[in-house]
Amino acid sequence: MAIAATGPASLRAGQTVVAEGGNAVDAAIAAAVAAMSTEPGIVSLAGGAYVTIWPAEGEPVVIDGNVAMPGRGLPREAFGGGVREVVTEYGGGVTMYAGHGSVAVPGALLACEAAVARFGSVPWAAVVGPSVEVCRDGYPIGGASARYLALVKDNLFGHDEGSRAVTRREDESPFVAGDLAHNPALADVLEALGREGASLLTTGDLGRALARDMAANGGLITEADLAAYEIVVREPVRRTLGDWDVAINPPPSIGGPMLAVMLTELARAGVPNWADVLRIQRAVLAYRLRVHDHARDLDAAGHALLASVERHGLAGLPTSASTAHISAVDADGLACAVTMSSGYGSGVTIPGTGLLLNNALGEPELNRLGLHALTPGTRLASNMAPTVARAADGRLLAVGSPGADRITTALMQVLSQLCLAGADLDEAIQTPRMHVRFDESGEPVVEHEARAEIEAAISDAGLRGLDHGALSMYFGGVGAAYRGPDVGEGLPGELRAAGDPRREAAVGVS
């Protein structure tokens, strides 16, 4: 088993389940649940997730557990409130909405449970079990959590007693990396989730407590929203890159279609150079900013984009917070990639549970139409793009990244290095990256890591560059699990896992 996890607690959870007979899906989901339980401010159990799985025999699938717009049964005047503006220096400066009105209907746990039920080999309670233990016994605060919470512990997480309890030391001072934290209330919740299943947060006692707290504090989530939420099993978008068959998160996700378009153009270019990467990113991300992010029907817009680029290339394009990722593959040929998000955090919990809630409705980049503009039940936009790939010689890959809108560009560059340029796993992940961002006037700015060839491509294109130095966490944190080519009849290749030096990672092979 090869596992690329977010930190030592999530890796241990995955390895514990493997020791009990779990496969790659069990390991990935156990690691994901642990990450959502032990990385406050980065991701939580009450967020969204996508799970991409490719079984040894059969076709790949994507399980969509992304967050949805709440508000079923509420009058019109209930919308547009329940939030407060939060300004933070995170990511170079972010303005967001927090509070009960920023919380969307969560689906991550339902997606995780569905993955285990359909593809796992151990019971759901066994997958959740390691997270119960670590929340009770204690877990080290990771560097990413410590850095983020140091910026937002007061203005974002300082307004709610439950949030304060799990986002700082007992003396109210900031966490530092390595601090041992405990969350016994969340351990009790996880134990109940293991017994009763993820419906505890929809139609069970936990869901009813969530709906009551929302109603009392200007939030939009109702019992009707929670009861109506369903995961969706989707057919991934498939693209050929070199001799790899790549399966990608489909619409209505935004990140998946953008990545698919980028890979389509990379395949046309052959072994890419930095000018190709810059040209493709600039065209695709300009389209996203001007057209796709403002579409009311992201499913239809995504399929139209894919069809247009498939026929016409880039000429067919009109010119008008926090995430975590787990990858696992096993020797039997099963691959699983899980990407989770709870946004920047709403700063509120379900009282008495230690369970932090998402602020997906308060992320401006995911709500281009405005606050509370969607119809209740609509899936929100997402950059998440967990990806699996397979080659005829037995090679197998599960890969993904956190990093907001840099997810797609990080994966584009890692996949191009691995699948087209012939780089090995570590080299592909460590290769310097670039990302085209558009400033407030609509002009492109090429943010990049230090490399002379990148600077030359930017200069040749006549664009403005912004150097982030070497191996900046701004450009994501790709985690990949890999099985090498078959070594003989019925003998699978070597298992490997690689994390990104730009962010924390924990990898293991067993």
C-alpha positions as CSV (number, residue, x, y, z in Angstrom):
1,M,0.0,0.0,0.0
2,A,1.3,3.5,-0.9
3,I,-0.3,6.4,0.9
4,A,0.4,10.1,0.5
5,A,-1.3,11.9,3.4
6,T,-1.4,15.4,4.9
7,G,0.5,14.6,8.1
8,P,1.5,11.9,10.6
9,A,-2.0,11.5,12.2
10,S,-3.7,11.0,8.8
11,L,-0.9,8.6,7.6
12,R,-1.2,6.5,10.8
13,A,-4.9,6.3,10.4
14,G,-4.5,4.9,6.9
15,Q,-1.8,2.5,7.9
16,T,-3.9,1.3,10.9
17,V,-6.8,0.4,8.6
18,V,-4.4,-1.4,6.1
19,A,-3.1,-3.5,9.0
20,E,-6.7,-4.6,9.7
21,G,-7.2,-5.7,6.1
22,G,-8.2,-2.5,4.4
23,N,-7.6,-1.7,0.7
24,A,-6.6,1.6,-1.0
25,V,-10.1,3.1,-0.6
26,D,-10.3,2.2,3.1
27,A,-6.8,3.7,3.6
28,A,-7.5,6.9,1.8
29,I,-10.8,7.5,3.5
30,A,-9.4,6.7,7.0
31,A,-6.6,9.2,6.3
32,A,-9.1,11.7,5.0
33,V,-11.3,11.4,8.1
34,A,-8.3,11.8,10.3
35,A,-7.1,14.9,8.4
36,M,-10.6,16.4,8.7
37,S,-10.5,15.7,12.4
38,T,-7.0,17.0,13.3
39,E,-6.2,19.9,11.1
40,P,-8.3,22.8,12.5
41,G,-8.6,25.7,10.1
42,I,-7.4,23.7,7.1
43,V,-10.3,21.2,6.7
44,S,-13.2,19.8,8.7
45,L,-15.7,17.0,8.8
46,A,-18.5,19.5,7.9
47,G,-17.2,20.4,4.5
48,G,-17.2,19.0,1.0
49,A,-15.2,16.3,-0.8
50,Y,-14.7,14.5,-4.0
51,V,-13.5,10.9,-4.1
52,T,-12.1,9.6,-7.4
53,I,-11.7,5.8,-7.6
54,W,-10.4,3.5,-10.2
55,P,-10.9,-0.2,-9.3
56,A,-8.6,-2.9,-10.7
57,E,-11.5,-4.3,-12.7
58,G,-13.9,-1.7,-14.1
59,E,-14.2,1.9,-14.9
60,P,-13.3,4.9,-12.8
61,V,-15.9,6.9,-10.9
62,V,-16.1,10.2,-9.0
63,I,-18.2,10.4,-5.9
64,D,-19.4,14.0,-5.5
65,G,-19.9,15.1,-1.9
66,N,-19.4,18.8,-2.5
67,V,-21.2,21.3,-0.4
68,A,-24.7,22.6,-1.5
69,M,-26.7,25.8,-1.2
70,P,-29.0,25.7,1.8
71,G,-32.3,27.5,2.5
72,R,-35.1,25.0,1.6
73,G,-38.4,26.3,2.9
74,L,-37.1,29.7,4.1
75,P,-38.7,33.0,3.1
76,R,-36.8,35.3,0.8
77,E,-36.0,37.7,3.6
78,A,-34.0,35.0,5.3
79,F,-31.3,35.3,2.7
80,G,-28.4,37.8,2.5
81,G,-27.6,37.9,6.2
82,G,-26.1,36.0,9.1
83,V,-22.5,36.8,8.0
84,R,-19.7,39.1,9.0
85,E,-16.9,40.3,6.9
86,V,-13.4,39.0,7.8
87,V,-10.2,40.5,6.4
88,T,-7.0,38.5,6.7
89,E,-3.5,38.6,5.4
90,Y,-3.6,34.9,4.5
91,G,-2.6,34.2,0.9
92,G,-1.5,37.8,0.3
93,G,-4.8,39.2,1.6
94,V,-8.3,37.7,1.6
95,T,-11.7,39.2,2.4
96,M,-14.4,36.6,3.1
97,Y,-17.7,36.2,5.0
98,A,-17.9,34.1,8.1
99,G,-20.7,33.3,10.6
100,H,-23.7,31.0,10.5
101,G,-24.9,32.5,7.2
102,S,-21.7,31.4,5.5
103,V,-22.2,27.6,6.1
104,A,-23.2,25.4,3.2
105,V,-24.8,21.9,3.4
106,P,-21.9,19.5,4.1
107,G,-21.4,16.3,2.1
108,A,-17.9,15.1,2.7
109,L,-18.8,12.4,5.2
110,L,-21.5,11.0,3.0
111,A,-19.1,10.8,0.1
112,C,-16.5,9.0,2.3
113,E,-19.0,6.6,3.6
114,A,-20.3,5.8,0.1
115,A,-16.8,5.1,-1.1
116,V,-16.1,2.6,1.7
117,A,-19.5,0.9,1.2
118,R,-19.0,0.5,-2.5
119,F,-15.3,-0.2,-2.8
120,G,-13.9,-0.8,0.7
121,S,-13.1,-4.1,2.4
122,V,-13.5,-3.2,6.1
123,P,-16.5,-1.8,8.0
124,W,-17.1,1.9,8.2
125,A,-16.6,1.9,11.9
126,A,-13.1,0.5,11.4
127,V,-12.3,3.3,9.0
128,V,-13.5,6.0,11.5
129,G,-11.9,4.3,14.5
130,P,-8.4,5.7,14.3
131,S,-9.7,9.2,14.3
132,V,-11.7,8.6,17.5
133,E,-8.5,7.5,19.2
134,V,-6.3,10.3,18.0
135,C,-8.9,13.0,19.0
136,R,-8.9,11.5,22.5
137,D,-5.3,10.8,22.9
138,G,-4.0,13.9,21.3
139,Y,-2.5,15.0,17.9
140,P,0.3,17.3,16.9
141,I,-0.8,20.6,15.4
142,G,0.7,20.8,11.9
143,G,2.6,23.7,10.5
144,A,-0.1,24.7,8.0
145,S,-2.8,24.8,10.8
146,A,-0.5,26.8,13.1
147,R,0.4,29.4,10.4
148,Y,-3.2,29.9,9.3
149,L,-4.6,30.0,12.9
150,A,-2.0,32.5,13.9
151,L,-3.5,34.9,11.3
152,V,-7.2,34.3,12.0
153,K,-7.6,32.9,15.5
154,D,-9.2,36.1,16.8
155,N,-11.0,37.8,13.8
156,L,-12.3,34.5,12.4
157,F,-12.3,31.9,15.2
158,G,-12.6,34.2,18.2
159,H,-16.3,34.8,18.2
160,D,-17.6,31.4,19.1
161,E,-16.8,29.5,22.3
162,G,-16.6,26.1,20.6
163,S,-14.3,27.4,17.9
164,R,-12.0,29.1,20.4
165,A,-11.7,25.7,22.3
166,V,-10.2,23.9,19.3
167,T,-8.2,26.6,17.5
168,R,-5.8,27.8,20.3
169,R,-4.0,26.7,23.5
170,E,-5.9,26.6,26.8
171,D,-4.3,29.9,27.8
172,E,-5.7,31.5,24.6
173,S,-2.2,31.9,23.0
174,P,-1.7,30.7,19.4
175,F,-0.9,27.1,18.6
176,V,2.6,26.5,17.4
177,A,3.5,23.6,15.2
178,G,4.0,20.4,17.3
179,D,1.6,21.4,20.1
180,L,-0.4,18.4,21.3
181,A,-4.1,19.2,20.9
182,H,-7.1,17.2,22.1
183,N,-10.7,17.3,21.0
184,P,-12.7,14.8,23.2
185,A,-16.0,16.2,22.1
186,L,-15.2,15.5,18.5
187,A,-14.0,12.0,19.5
188,D,-17.5,11.3,20.9
189,V,-19.0,12.6,17.6
190,L,-16.7,10.3,15.6
191,E,-17.6,7.3,17.7
192,A,-21.3,8.0,17.1
193,L,-20.6,8.4,13.4
194,G,-18.9,5.0,13.4
195,R,-22.0,3.4,14.9
196,E,-24.7,5.2,13.1
197,G,-23.1,6.2,9.8
198,A,-22.8,9.6,8.1
199,S,-26.6,10.1,8.3
200,L,-25.9,11.3,11.8
201,L,-25.1,14.6,10.3
202,T,-28.1,14.7,8.0
203,T,-31.2,13.1,9.4
204,G,-29.7,12.1,12.8
205,D,-29.3,13.9,16.1
206,L,-26.2,15.8,14.9
207,G,-28.1,17.2,11.9
208,R,-31.0,18.3,14.0
209,A,-28.6,20.1,16.4
210,L,-27.0,21.8,13.4
211,A,-30.3,22.9,12.0
212,R,-31.4,24.3,15.4
213,D,-28.2,26.3,15.8
214,M,-28.5,27.7,12.3
215,A,-32.1,28.8,12.9
216,A,-31.2,30.6,16.1
217,N,-28.2,32.5,14.6
218,G,-29.2,33.6,11.1
219,G,-27.9,30.5,9.2
220,L,-29.7,29.0,6.3
221,I,-29.3,25.2,6.8
222,T,-32.6,23.6,7.6
223,E,-33.6,20.0,8.4
224,A,-35.1,19.8,4.9
225,D,-31.7,20.7,3.3
226,L,-29.9,18.0,5.3
227,A,-32.6,15.4,4.5
228,A,-32.6,16.2,0.8
229,Y,-28.8,16.1,0.3
230,E,-27.5,13.2,-1.7
231,I,-24.1,12.2,-3.0
232,V,-23.8,11.9,-6.8
233,V,-21.8,9.3,-8.5
234,R,-20.4,10.7,-11.7
235,E,-18.5,9.5,-14.7
236,P,-15.1,11.2,-14.8
237,V,-13.8,13.2,-17.8
238,R,-11.1,11.0,-19.5
239,R,-8.1,12.4,-21.3
240,T,-5.1,10.6,-22.8
241,L,-1.7,12.1,-21.8
242,G,1.2,10.3,-23.3
243,D,0.5,6.6,-22.7
244,W,-1.6,7.4,-19.6
245,D,-5.4,7.3,-19.4
246,V,-6.3,10.1,-17.0
247,A,-9.6,10.3,-15.1
248,I,-10.6,13.7,-13.8
249,N,-13.4,15.3,-11.8
250,P,-16.2,16.2,-14.2
251,P,-18.6,19.2,-14.2
252,P,-20.2,20.8,-12.2
253,S,-16.8,21.0,-10.6
254,I,-14.8,23.9,-12.1
255,G,-11.3,22.6,-11.3
256,G,-11.8,19.3,-13.1
257,P,-12.9,20.7,-16.5
258,M,-10.2,23.4,-16.4
259,L,-7.6,20.7,-15.8
260,A,-9.0,18.5,-18.6
261,V,-8.7,21.4,-21.0
262,M,-5.2,22.1,-20.0
263,L,-4.2,18.4,-20.4
264,T,-5.9,18.3,-23.8
265,E,-3.7,21.2,-25.0
266,L,-0.6,19.7,-23.4
267,A,-1.2,16.5,-25.3
268,R,-1.4,18.4,-28.5
269,A,1.8,20.3,-27.7
270,G,3.8,17.1,-27.0
271,V,6.6,17.4,-24.5
272,P,5.8,20.9,-23.2
273,N,8.1,23.8,-22.7
274,W,7.5,26.7,-20.3
275,A,6.1,28.9,-23.1
276,D,3.5,26.2,-23.8
277,V,2.5,26.0,-20.1
278,L,2.2,29.8,-19.9
279,R,0.2,30.0,-23.2
280,I,-2.3,27.3,-22.1
281,Q,-2.7,28.6,-18.5
282,R,-3.3,32.2,-19.8
283,A,-6.0,31.2,-22.2
284,V,-7.9,28.7,-20.0
285,L,-7.8,30.8,-16.8
286,A,-8.8,34.0,-18.7
287,Y,-11.9,32.1,-20.0
288,R,-12.7,30.9,-16.4
289,L,-12.5,34.4,-15.0
290,R,-14.6,36.0,-17.7
291,V,-17.1,33.4,-18.5
292,H,-17.2,30.1,-16.5
293,D,-17.1,31.5,-13.0
294,H,-20.3,33.5,-13.8
295,A,-22.3,30.6,-15.2
296,R,-25.5,29.7,-13.4
297,D,-25.5,26.1,-14.7
298,L,-21.9,24.9,-14.1
299,D,-22.7,21.4,-15.4
300,A,-23.8,22.6,-18.8
301,A,-21.1,25.2,-19.0
302,G,-18.4,22.6,-18.1
303,H,-19.6,20.1,-20.8
304,A,-19.8,22.9,-23.4
305,L,-16.3,24.0,-22.6
306,L,-14.9,20.5,-22.9
307,A,-16.7,19.9,-26.2
308,S,-15.5,23.2,-27.7
309,V,-11.9,22.6,-26.8
310,E,-12.0,19.0,-28.0
311,R,-13.1,20.3,-31.5
312,H,-11.3,23.6,-31.8
313,G,-8.5,23.7,-29.3
314,L,-7.9,27.0,-27.4
315,A,-9.4,28.9,-30.4
316,G,-12.7,27.5,-29.2
317,L,-12.6,29.5,-26.0
318,P,-14.7,32.7,-25.8
319,T,-12.5,35.7,-24.9
320,S,-15.2,37.7,-23.2
321,A,-8.9,28.4,1.3
322,S,-8.1,25.7,2.4
323,T,-8.2,22.1,1.1
324,A,-6.5,18.8,1.9
325,H,-5.7,15.9,-0.3
326,I,-5.0,12.1,0.2
327,S,-3.8,9.6,-2.4
328,A,-3.6,5.8,-2.1
329,V,-2.9,2.9,-4.4
330,D,-2.5,-0.8,-3.6
331,A,-0.7,-3.8,-5.2
332,D,-4.1,-5.2,-6.4
333,G,-4.6,-2.2,-8.7
334,L,-7.0,-0.1,-6.8
335,A,-6.5,3.7,-6.8
336,C,-8.2,6.4,-4.7
337,A,-7.8,10.1,-4.6
338,V,-9.7,12.3,-2.1
339,T,-9.8,16.1,-2.0
340,M,-11.6,17.8,0.8
341,S,-12.4,21.5,1.6
342,S,-14.2,23.5,4.3
343,G,-13.2,26.8,2.9
344,Y,-11.5,29.3,5.2
345,G,-13.8,28.2,8.1
346,S,-17.0,29.9,9.3
347,G,-15.7,30.5,12.8
348,V,-18.6,28.5,14.3
349,T,-19.2,25.0,15.5
350,I,-22.2,22.8,16.3
351,P,-22.4,23.6,20.0
352,G,-20.8,21.0,22.3
353,T,-19.3,18.9,19.5
354,G,-15.9,20.4,18.7
355,L,-16.9,20.2,15.0
356,L,-15.9,23.3,13.0
357,L,-18.2,24.3,10.1
358,N,-17.4,25.4,6.6
359,N,-17.8,28.9,5.1
360,A,-18.3,27.8,1.5
361,L,-21.0,30.5,1.0
362,G,-18.6,33.1,2.2
363,E,-15.7,32.3,-0.2
364,P,-15.9,35.1,-2.8
365,E,-14.1,33.1,-5.5
366,L,-16.8,30.4,-5.4
367,N,-19.7,32.8,-5.3
368,R,-19.2,35.1,-8.2
369,L,-22.9,35.7,-8.5
370,G,-23.0,37.1,-5.0
371,L,-23.9,36.1,-1.5
372,H,-26.7,33.5,-1.3
373,A,-27.5,33.9,-5.0
374,L,-27.9,30.2,-5.8
375,T,-31.1,28.2,-5.6
376,P,-31.2,25.9,-2.6
377,G,-29.9,22.4,-3.4
378,T,-27.4,23.7,-6.0
379,R,-23.9,22.4,-5.8
380,L,-21.4,25.2,-5.2
381,A,-18.4,25.8,-7.5
382,S,-15.2,23.9,-6.6
383,N,-11.6,23.9,-7.6
384,M,-11.0,20.4,-6.3
385,A,-9.7,17.9,-8.8
386,P,-8.7,14.5,-7.4
387,T,-7.3,12.5,-10.3
388,V,-6.5,8.9,-11.0
389,A,-4.6,7.5,-14.0
390,R,-3.7,4.1,-15.5
391,A,-1.3,2.9,-18.2
392,A,-1.4,-0.3,-20.1
393,D,1.8,-1.6,-18.6
394,G,0.3,-1.7,-15.1
395,R,1.3,1.7,-13.9
396,L,-1.2,3.4,-11.6
397,L,-1.4,6.9,-10.1
398,A,-3.6,8.7,-7.6
399,V,-2.8,12.4,-7.4
400,G,-4.3,15.7,-6.2
401,S,-3.5,18.9,-4.4
402,P,-4.9,21.6,-2.1
403,G,-4.3,25.2,-3.1
404,A,-7.6,26.9,-4.3
405,D,-7.3,28.0,-7.9
406,R,-3.7,26.8,-8.0
407,I,-4.9,23.2,-7.8
408,T,-5.5,22.9,-11.5
409,T,-2.2,24.6,-12.5
410,A,-0.2,22.5,-10.0
411,L,-1.7,19.3,-11.3
412,M,-1.3,20.3,-14.9
413,Q,2.4,20.8,-14.4
414,V,3.0,17.6,-12.3
415,L,1.1,15.5,-14.8
416,S,2.9,17.0,-17.8
417,Q,6.3,16.2,-16.2
418,L,5.3,12.7,-15.2
419,C,3.2,11.7,-18.3
420,L,4.9,13.6,-21.1
421,A,8.4,14.5,-20.0
422,G,9.2,11.2,-18.4
423,A,10.2,12.6,-15.0
424,D,10.0,10.3,-11.9
425,L,7.4,11.0,-9.2
426,D,9.6,13.1,-6.9
427,E,11.1,15.1,-9.7
428,A,7.7,15.8,-11.2
429,I,6.4,17.2,-7.9
430,Q,9.5,19.2,-7.1
431,T,9.8,20.9,-10.6
432,P,9.2,24.7,-10.3
433,R,5.7,25.9,-11.0
434,M,3.9,28.9,-12.4
435,H,0.4,30.2,-12.2
436,V,-1.3,32.9,-14.2
437,R,-3.4,35.3,-12.1
438,F,-5.5,38.2,-13.3
439,D,-5.2,41.4,-11.4
440,E,-8.1,43.8,-10.6
441,S,-7.8,45.5,-14.0
442,G,-7.9,42.1,-15.8
443,E,-4.2,42.1,-16.7
444,P,-2.3,38.7,-16.4
445,V,0.4,38.4,-13.8
446,V,2.5,35.2,-13.9
447,E,3.3,34.1,-10.4
448,H,6.2,31.6,-10.4
449,E,8.9,29.9,-8.5
450,A,12.5,30.7,-9.2
451,R,13.8,29.4,-12.5
452,A,15.6,31.1,-15.3
453,E,13.6,29.4,-18.1
454,I,10.3,30.5,-16.5
455,E,11.5,34.1,-16.3
456,A,12.6,33.9,-20.0
457,A,9.1,32.6,-21.1
458,I,7.4,35.4,-19.2
459,S,9.7,38.0,-20.7
460,D,9.2,36.6,-24.2
461,A,5.4,36.8,-23.7
462,G,5.7,40.4,-22.6
463,L,4.0,39.7,-19.3
464,R,4.6,40.8,-15.7
465,G,6.0,38.2,-13.4
466,L,6.0,37.8,-9.6
467,D,8.7,35.6,-8.2
468,H,7.8,33.6,-5.0
469,G,11.2,32.1,-4.6
470,A,11.8,28.4,-4.4
471,L,9.2,25.8,-3.4
472,S,6.5,28.1,-2.2
473,M,3.4,26.7,-0.5
474,Y,1.3,29.2,-2.6
475,F,1.6,26.7,-5.5
476,G,-0.2,23.8,-3.7
477,G,0.9,20.7,-2.1
478,V,0.7,17.8,-4.5
479,G,0.4,14.3,-3.0
480,A,0.7,11.2,-5.2
481,A,0.6,7.5,-4.7
482,Y,2.1,5.3,-7.6
483,R,2.4,1.8,-8.7
484,G,5.2,1.1,-11.2
485,P,4.9,-1.1,-14.3
486,D,4.3,-4.8,-13.9
487,V,7.4,-6.8,-13.5
488,G,6.1,-10.1,-14.8
489,E,2.9,-12.2,-15.3
490,G,0.7,-11.3,-12.4
491,L,3.4,-9.4,-10.5
492,P,2.6,-5.8,-9.8
493,G,5.3,-3.1,-9.9
494,E,6.9,-1.2,-7.0
495,L,4.7,1.0,-4.8
496,R,5.8,4.5,-4.1
497,A,4.3,7.6,-2.5
498,A,5.5,11.2,-2.7
499,G,4.6,14.4,-0.9
500,D,5.2,18.0,-1.8
501,P,8.1,19.8,0.0
502,R,6.1,23.0,-0.5
503,R,3.7,21.9,2.3
504,E,3.5,19.3,5.0
505,A,3.2,15.8,3.9
506,A,3.5,12.3,5.3
507,V,4.0,9.3,3.0
508,G,4.3,5.6,3.6
509,V,4.6,2.3,1.8
510,S,3.6,-1.0,3.4
